[in-house]
Amino acid sequence: MPEVIFTGPAGRIEGRYHPARQKNAPIAIVLHPHPQFGGTMNHQIVYQLYYAFAHRNFAVLRFNFRGVGRSQGSFDHGAQLLDRWVFIRRLDRHAVAHAAAGNRGLHFRGTASQPL
């Protein structure tokens, strides 16, 4: 479970990435609950989903949105969803060229759960 730090629009974004064991595996991005109510990438359900996807041979990522954990910036009512694109571009370049991708979220991130 390598730690990853990428530069996003508001500064560094902290995450954890589990690479797939095979080329062109699907990608899962697990988004955490609302940060203003204590949501982090270490939330129990996020953690369990992360390992469930990894166990099923996905390349999987979880990360802290702006202002959470060691991620820089601050909560901005939704624009932080752009941070996931930073990871997708990086993952596509370095790990999974053109694999199927999707993300899942909890609470306020649930509205962002869709195929990418």
PyMOL commands that place a pseudoatom at each C-alpha (Angstrom):
pseudoatom trace, name=CA, resn=MET, resi=1, chain=A, elem=C, hetatm=0, pos=[0.000, 0.000, 0.000]
pseudoatom trace, name=CA, resn=PRO, resi=2, chain=A, elem=C, hetatm=0, pos=[2.367, 2.717, -1.188]
pseudoatom trace, name=CA, resn=GLU, resi=3, chain=A, elem=C, hetatm=0, pos=[1.763, 6.233, -0.016]
pseudoatom trace, name=CA, resn=VAL, resi=4, chain=A, elem=C, hetatm=0, pos=[1.390, 8.674, -2.877]
pseudoatom trace, name=CA, resn=ILE, resi=5, chain=A, elem=C, hetatm=0, pos=[1.592, 12.462, -2.838]
pseudoatom trace, name=CA, resn=PHE, resi=6, chain=A, elem=C, hetatm=0, pos=[0.514, 14.284, -5.979]
pseudoatom trace, name=CA, resn=THR, resi=7, chain=A, elem=C, hetatm=0, pos=[0.376, 17.983, -6.679]
pseudoatom trace, name=CA, resn=GLY, resi=8, chain=A, elem=C, hetatm=0, pos=[-3.202, 19.119, -7.224]
pseudoatom trace, name=CA, resn=PRO, resi=9, chain=A, elem=C, hetatm=0, pos=[-4.738, 22.517, -7.965]
pseudoatom trace, name=CA, resn=ALA, resi=10, chain=A, elem=C, hetatm=0, pos=[-4.619, 23.489, -4.259]
pseudoatom trace, name=CA, resn=GLY, resi=11, chain=A, elem=C, hetatm=0, pos=[-1.278, 21.868, -3.328]
pseudoatom trace, name=CA, resn=ARG, resi=12, chain=A, elem=C, hetatm=0, pos=[-0.205, 18.384, -2.259]
pseudoatom trace, name=CA, resn=ILE, resi=13, chain=A, elem=C, hetatm=0, pos=[-2.805, 15.612, -2.078]
pseudoatom trace, name=CA, resn=GLU, resi=14, chain=A, elem=C, hetatm=0, pos=[-2.094, 12.598, 0.139]
pseudoatom trace, name=CA, resn=GLY, resi=15, chain=A, elem=C, hetatm=0, pos=[-3.263, 9.130, -0.862]
pseudoatom trace, name=CA, resn=ARG, resi=16, chain=A, elem=C, hetatm=0, pos=[-2.686, 5.388, -0.787]
pseudoatom trace, name=CA, resn=TYR, resi=17, chain=A, elem=C, hetatm=0, pos=[-2.380, 3.380, -3.989]
pseudoatom trace, name=CA, resn=HIS, resi=18, chain=A, elem=C, hetatm=0, pos=[-2.449, -0.360, -4.543]
pseudoatom trace, name=CA, resn=PRO, resi=19, chain=A, elem=C, hetatm=0, pos=[-1.202, -1.237, -8.048]
pseudoatom trace, name=CA, resn=ALA, resi=20, chain=A, elem=C, hetatm=0, pos=[-2.915, -4.024, -9.956]
pseudoatom trace, name=CA, resn=ARG, resi=21, chain=A, elem=C, hetatm=0, pos=[-1.077, -7.287, -10.446]
pseudoatom trace, name=CA, resn=GLN, resi=22, chain=A, elem=C, hetatm=0, pos=[-1.916, -7.377, -14.145]
pseudoatom trace, name=CA, resn=LYS, resi=23, chain=A, elem=C, hetatm=0, pos=[-1.750, -4.905, -16.999]
pseudoatom trace, name=CA, resn=ASN, resi=24, chain=A, elem=C, hetatm=0, pos=[-4.970, -3.106, -18.008]
pseudoatom trace, name=CA, resn=ALA, resi=25, chain=A, elem=C, hetatm=0, pos=[-6.773, -4.016, -14.785]
pseudoatom trace, name=CA, resn=PRO, resi=26, chain=A, elem=C, hetatm=0, pos=[-9.771, -1.901, -13.789]
pseudoatom trace, name=CA, resn=ILE, resi=27, chain=A, elem=C, hetatm=0, pos=[-9.176, 1.135, -11.572]
pseudoatom trace, name=CA, resn=ALA, resi=28, chain=A, elem=C, hetatm=0, pos=[-11.226, 1.921, -8.446]
pseudoatom trace, name=CA, resn=ILE, resi=29, chain=A, elem=C, hetatm=0, pos=[-11.045, 5.254, -6.653]
pseudoatom trace, name=CA, resn=VAL, resi=30, chain=A, elem=C, hetatm=0, pos=[-12.679, 5.213, -3.217]
pseudoatom trace, name=CA, resn=LEU, resi=31, chain=A, elem=C, hetatm=0, pos=[-13.765, 8.642, -1.963]
pseudoatom trace, name=CA, resn=HIS, resi=32, chain=A, elem=C, hetatm=0, pos=[-14.190, 9.398, 1.733]
pseudoatom trace, name=CA, resn=PRO, resi=33, chain=A, elem=C, hetatm=0, pos=[-17.159, 10.849, 3.658]
pseudoatom trace, name=CA, resn=HIS, resi=34, chain=A, elem=C, hetatm=0, pos=[-17.681, 14.593, 4.054]
pseudoatom trace, name=CA, resn=PRO, resi=35, chain=A, elem=C, hetatm=0, pos=[-14.501, 16.196, 5.413]
pseudoatom trace, name=CA, resn=GLN, resi=36, chain=A, elem=C, hetatm=0, pos=[-16.406, 18.725, 7.525]
pseudoatom trace, name=CA, resn=PHE, resi=37, chain=A, elem=C, hetatm=0, pos=[-17.891, 15.827, 9.485]
pseudoatom trace, name=CA, resn=GLY, resi=38, chain=A, elem=C, hetatm=0, pos=[-14.649, 13.957, 10.115]
pseudoatom trace, name=CA, resn=GLY, resi=39, chain=A, elem=C, hetatm=0, pos=[-14.379, 12.029, 6.845]
pseudoatom trace, name=CA, resn=THR, resi=40, chain=A, elem=C, hetatm=0, pos=[-10.895, 10.836, 5.869]
pseudoatom trace, name=CA, resn=MET, resi=41, chain=A, elem=C, hetatm=0, pos=[-9.364, 8.177, 3.618]
pseudoatom trace, name=CA, resn=ASN, resi=42, chain=A, elem=C, hetatm=0, pos=[-8.888, 6.116, 6.804]
pseudoatom trace, name=CA, resn=HIS, resi=43, chain=A, elem=C, hetatm=0, pos=[-12.653, 5.869, 7.435]
pseudoatom trace, name=CA, resn=GLN, resi=44, chain=A, elem=C, hetatm=0, pos=[-13.473, 2.212, 8.164]
pseudoatom trace, name=CA, resn=ILE, resi=45, chain=A, elem=C, hetatm=0, pos=[-15.749, 1.713, 5.133]
pseudoatom trace, name=CA, resn=VAL, resi=46, chain=A, elem=C, hetatm=0, pos=[-13.296, 3.456, 2.784]
pseudoatom trace, name=CA, resn=TYR, resi=47, chain=A, elem=C, hetatm=0, pos=[-10.512, 1.263, 4.155]
pseudoatom trace, name=CA, resn=GLN, resi=48, chain=A, elem=C, hetatm=0, pos=[-12.572, -1.919, 3.706]
pseudoatom trace, name=CA, resn=LEU, resi=49, chain=A, elem=C, hetatm=0, pos=[-13.630, -0.983, 0.162]
pseudoatom trace, name=CA, resn=TYR, resi=50, chain=A, elem=C, hetatm=0, pos=[-10.009, -0.215, -0.724]
pseudoatom trace, name=CA, resn=TYR, resi=51, chain=A, elem=C, hetatm=0, pos=[-8.902, -3.704, 0.285]
pseudoatom trace, name=CA, resn=ALA, resi=52, chain=A, elem=C, hetatm=0, pos=[-11.972, -5.367, -1.264]
pseudoatom trace, name=CA, resn=PHE, resi=53, chain=A, elem=C, hetatm=0, pos=[-11.094, -3.836, -4.652]
pseudoatom trace, name=CA, resn=ALA, resi=54, chain=A, elem=C, hetatm=0, pos=[-7.400, -4.712, -4.222]
pseudoatom trace, name=CA, resn=HIS, resi=55, chain=A, elem=C, hetatm=0, pos=[-8.357, -8.314, -3.401]
pseudoatom trace, name=CA, resn=ARG, resi=56, chain=A, elem=C, hetatm=0, pos=[-10.324, -8.420, -6.666]
pseudoatom trace, name=CA, resn=ASN, resi=57, chain=A, elem=C, hetatm=0, pos=[-7.234, -7.371, -8.660]
pseudoatom trace, name=CA, resn=PHE, resi=58, chain=A, elem=C, hetatm=0, pos=[-8.161, -3.731, -9.231]
pseudoatom trace, name=CA, resn=ALA, resi=59, chain=A, elem=C, hetatm=0, pos=[-5.658, -0.906, -9.206]
pseudoatom trace, name=CA, resn=VAL, resi=60, chain=A, elem=C, hetatm=0, pos=[-7.184, 1.021, -6.295]
pseudoatom trace, name=CA, resn=LEU, resi=61, chain=A, elem=C, hetatm=0, pos=[-6.707, 4.477, -4.834]
pseudoatom trace, name=CA, resn=ARG, resi=62, chain=A, elem=C, hetatm=0, pos=[-8.013, 6.301, -1.780]
pseudoatom trace, name=CA, resn=PHE, resi=63, chain=A, elem=C, hetatm=0, pos=[-6.959, 9.829, -0.923]
pseudoatom trace, name=CA, resn=ASN, resi=64, chain=A, elem=C, hetatm=0, pos=[-7.672, 12.705, 1.428]
pseudoatom trace, name=CA, resn=PHE, resi=65, chain=A, elem=C, hetatm=0, pos=[-9.442, 15.673, -0.078]
pseudoatom trace, name=CA, resn=ARG, resi=66, chain=A, elem=C, hetatm=0, pos=[-8.126, 19.198, 0.417]
pseudoatom trace, name=CA, resn=GLY, resi=67, chain=A, elem=C, hetatm=0, pos=[-7.475, 20.139, 4.029]
pseudoatom trace, name=CA, resn=VAL, resi=68, chain=A, elem=C, hetatm=0, pos=[-7.796, 16.562, 5.336]
pseudoatom trace, name=CA, resn=GLY, resi=69, chain=A, elem=C, hetatm=0, pos=[-4.842, 14.688, 6.842]
pseudoatom trace, name=CA, resn=ARG, resi=70, chain=A, elem=C, hetatm=0, pos=[-1.658, 15.767, 5.082]
pseudoatom trace, name=CA, resn=SER, resi=71, chain=A, elem=C, hetatm=0, pos=[-3.464, 17.107, 2.002]
pseudoatom trace, name=CA, resn=GLN, resi=72, chain=A, elem=C, hetatm=0, pos=[-3.011, 20.826, 1.537]
pseudoatom trace, name=CA, resn=GLY, resi=73, chain=A, elem=C, hetatm=0, pos=[-5.731, 23.379, 0.855]
pseudoatom trace, name=CA, resn=SER, resi=74, chain=A, elem=C, hetatm=0, pos=[-9.149, 23.646, 2.426]
pseudoatom trace, name=CA, resn=PHE, resi=75, chain=A, elem=C, hetatm=0, pos=[-12.685, 22.412, 1.875]
pseudoatom trace, name=CA, resn=ASP, resi=76, chain=A, elem=C, hetatm=0, pos=[-14.289, 24.325, -1.001]
pseudoatom trace, name=CA, resn=HIS, resi=77, chain=A, elem=C, hetatm=0, pos=[-17.807, 22.922, -1.375]
pseudoatom trace, name=CA, resn=GLY, resi=78, chain=A, elem=C, hetatm=0, pos=[-17.141, 20.494, -4.209]
pseudoatom trace, name=CA, resn=ALA, resi=79, chain=A, elem=C, hetatm=0, pos=[-14.316, 21.845, -6.374]
pseudoatom trace, name=CA, resn=GLN, resi=80, chain=A, elem=C, hetatm=0, pos=[-11.985, 19.407, -4.592]
pseudoatom trace, name=CA, resn=LEU, resi=81, chain=A, elem=C, hetatm=0, pos=[-13.554, 16.684, -6.734]
pseudoatom trace, name=CA, resn=LEU, resi=82, chain=A, elem=C, hetatm=0, pos=[-11.176, 17.956, -9.400]
pseudoatom trace, name=CA, resn=ASP, resi=83, chain=A, elem=C, hetatm=0, pos=[-8.377, 16.419, -7.315]
pseudoatom trace, name=CA, resn=ARG, resi=84, chain=A, elem=C, hetatm=0, pos=[-9.449, 12.948, -8.393]
pseudoatom trace, name=CA, resn=TRP, resi=85, chain=A, elem=C, hetatm=0, pos=[-8.568, 13.886, -11.997]
pseudoatom trace, name=CA, resn=VAL, resi=86, chain=A, elem=C, hetatm=0, pos=[-4.996, 14.602, -10.895]
pseudoatom trace, name=CA, resn=PHE, resi=87, chain=A, elem=C, hetatm=0, pos=[-4.764, 11.002, -9.697]
pseudoatom trace, name=CA, resn=ILE, resi=88, chain=A, elem=C, hetatm=0, pos=[-6.499, 9.558, -12.757]
pseudoatom trace, name=CA, resn=ARG, resi=89, chain=A, elem=C, hetatm=0, pos=[-4.096, 11.308, -15.126]
pseudoatom trace, name=CA, resn=ARG, resi=90, chain=A, elem=C, hetatm=0, pos=[-1.116, 10.116, -13.076]
pseudoatom trace, name=CA, resn=LEU, resi=91, chain=A, elem=C, hetatm=0, pos=[-2.420, 6.557, -12.767]
pseudoatom trace, name=CA, resn=ASP, resi=92, chain=A, elem=C, hetatm=0, pos=[-3.153, 6.371, -16.472]
pseudoatom trace, name=CA, resn=ARG, resi=93, chain=A, elem=C, hetatm=0, pos=[0.364, 7.484, -17.343]
pseudoatom trace, name=CA, resn=HIS, resi=94, chain=A, elem=C, hetatm=0, pos=[2.187, 5.257, -14.898]
pseudoatom trace, name=CA, resn=ALA, resi=95, chain=A, elem=C, hetatm=0, pos=[0.080, 2.203, -14.281]
pseudoatom trace, name=CA, resn=VAL, resi=96, chain=A, elem=C, hetatm=0, pos=[-2.961, 1.257, -16.228]
pseudoatom trace, name=CA, resn=ALA, resi=97, chain=A, elem=C, hetatm=0, pos=[-3.137, 2.733, -19.743]
pseudoatom trace, name=CA, resn=HIS, resi=98, chain=A, elem=C, hetatm=0, pos=[-6.778, 2.865, -20.821]
pseudoatom trace, name=CA, resn=ALA, resi=99, chain=A, elem=C, hetatm=0, pos=[-8.251, 0.454, -18.279]
pseudoatom trace, name=CA, resn=ALA, resi=100, chain=A, elem=C, hetatm=0, pos=[-11.858, 0.709, -17.124]
pseudoatom trace, name=CA, resn=ALA, resi=101, chain=A, elem=C, hetatm=0, pos=[-12.210, 3.208, -14.287]
pseudoatom trace, name=CA, resn=GLY, resi=102, chain=A, elem=C, hetatm=0, pos=[-14.823, 4.066, -11.684]
pseudoatom trace, name=CA, resn=ASN, resi=103, chain=A, elem=C, hetatm=0, pos=[-15.086, 5.650, -8.262]
pseudoatom trace, name=CA, resn=ARG, resi=104, chain=A, elem=C, hetatm=0, pos=[-17.253, 5.109, -5.226]
pseudoatom trace, name=CA, resn=GLY, resi=105, chain=A, elem=C, hetatm=0, pos=[-18.099, 7.550, -2.483]
pseudoatom trace, name=CA, resn=LEU, resi=106, chain=A, elem=C, hetatm=0, pos=[-19.887, 7.756, 0.844]
pseudoatom trace, name=CA, resn=HIS, resi=107, chain=A, elem=C, hetatm=0, pos=[-22.316, 10.397, 2.094]
pseudoatom trace, name=CA, resn=PHE, resi=108, chain=A, elem=C, hetatm=0, pos=[-21.802, 13.624, 0.146]
pseudoatom trace, name=CA, resn=ARG, resi=109, chain=A, elem=C, hetatm=0, pos=[-19.346, 11.864, -2.179]
pseudoatom trace, name=CA, resn=GLY, resi=110, chain=A, elem=C, hetatm=0, pos=[-22.049, 9.383, -3.152]
pseudoatom trace, name=CA, resn=THR, resi=111, chain=A, elem=C, hetatm=0, pos=[-23.310, 11.881, -5.708]
pseudoatom trace, name=CA, resn=ALA, resi=112, chain=A, elem=C, hetatm=0, pos=[-19.874, 11.712, -7.327]
pseudoatom trace, name=CA, resn=SER, resi=113, chain=A, elem=C, hetatm=0, pos=[-19.942, 7.946, -7.699]
pseudoatom trace, name=CA, resn=GLN, resi=114, chain=A, elem=C, hetatm=0, pos=[-20.082, 7.242, -11.377]
pseudoatom trace, name=CA, resn=PRO, resi=115, chain=A, elem=C, hetatm=0, pos=[-18.017, 5.702, -14.127]
pseudoatom trace, name=CA, resn=LEU, resi=116, chain=A, elem=C, hetatm=0, pos=[-15.144, 7.975, -15.108]
for i in range(1, 116): cmd.bond("trace and resi %d" % i, "trace and resi %d" % (i + 1))
show_as sticks, trace
zoom trace
